[in-house]
Amino acid sequence: MMMKKKEAQEVASKWLPAWTGNEAMKPFDLIEHPEGGRFREVFRSAKTVFTQDGTARSALTHIYFSLKPGEVSRFHRVTADEIWNLYQGSGLNLYTWDGTNIP
């Protein structure tokens, strides 16, 4: 179900500073992420799904993740689909490994 414009503005105002067009959209109060950088969860679905081993998890979560120039996110296992949005910078390198050879 899509949000109405007023509802979307209310949600955005909770997490984002006033937009002037000169800065990147960024939530308040980012906290340290275990793999490096900082983050803030901005959405968690009320819907639950179950993994192949029967573990319950939210159908969707969305985090805002930030790295300063020169910082890296440490290599880690991803057990769910991810969506990446690039708001600033020149790009990123994303490395994948299937576990069969030394990375």
C-alpha positions in Angstrom: 0.0 0.0 0.0 1.4 3.4 -1.0 1.6 6.3 1.5 -0.3 9.5 0.9 2.0 12.5 0.4 1.2 14.0 3.9 2.0 10.6 5.5 5.3 10.4 3.6 6.2 13.9 4.7 5.5 13.1 8.4 7.7 9.9 8.2 10.4 11.8 6.4 10.3 14.7 8.9 10.9 12.2 11.8 14.2 11.0 10.3 15.5 13.7 7.9 16.6 17.3 8.5 14.9 20.1 6.6 15.9 19.8 2.9 17.6 22.8 1.4 18.9 21.1 -1.7 22.5 21.7 -0.6 23.1 18.6 1.6 22.4 14.9 1.2 19.3 13.5 2.8 20.5 11.8 6.0 18.8 10.6 9.2 19.6 12.0 12.6 21.6 10.2 15.3 23.5 7.6 13.3 25.0 4.8 15.4 28.2 2.8 14.9 27.7 -0.2 12.6 29.5 -3.5 13.5 31.1 -3.8 10.0 32.2 -0.1 10.0 30.5 3.2 9.2 27.3 4.4 10.8 23.6 3.6 10.3 20.0 4.2 11.3 17.1 1.9 10.6 14.4 4.0 8.8 11.8 1.3 8.2 10.8 -2.2 9.4 7.9 -4.0 7.9 5.1 -5.3 10.1 4.9 -8.4 7.9 6.9 -11.5 9.0 8.4 -14.1 6.7 10.2 -17.3 7.6 13.6 -18.5 6.4 14.3 -22.0 5.2 15.4 -23.0 8.7 12.1 -21.6 10.2 13.5 -18.4 11.7 11.0 -15.5 11.7 12.2 -12.2 10.4 10.7 -8.9 9.1 9.7 -9.1 5.4 11.7 -5.9 4.8 13.9 -3.5 6.7 15.6 -0.4 5.4 18.7 1.2 6.9 20.5 4.4 6.0 24.2 3.6 6.0 27.0 6.1 5.9 30.8 5.9 5.3 33.2 8.8 5.5 35.8 9.2 2.7 38.4 6.4 3.1 36.2 4.3 5.4 35.3 0.7 4.4 32.6 -1.7 5.4 34.2 -4.9 6.4 33.5 -8.1 4.5 30.5 -9.9 5.9 27.9 -12.5 5.1 24.6 -11.3 3.8 21.7 -13.6 4.4 18.9 -11.6 2.8 18.3 -9.4 -0.3 19.8 -5.9 0.0 19.0 -2.7 -1.9 21.8 -0.1 -2.2 21.1 3.7 -2.8 24.1 6.0 -3.5 23.3 9.5 -2.4 26.8 11.0 -2.5 30.2 10.1 -3.8 31.6 8.6 -7.0 30.4 5.1 -6.5 31.4 1.9 -4.6 33.0 -1.4 -5.2 30.9 -4.4 -4.1 32.8 -7.7 -3.8 31.0 -11.0 -3.7 32.4 -14.4 -2.7 30.7 -17.8 -3.1 33.0 -19.5 -0.5 34.7 -21.8 -3.0 38.1 -20.0 -3.4 40.2 -17.7 -1.3 38.9 -14.2 -1.9 
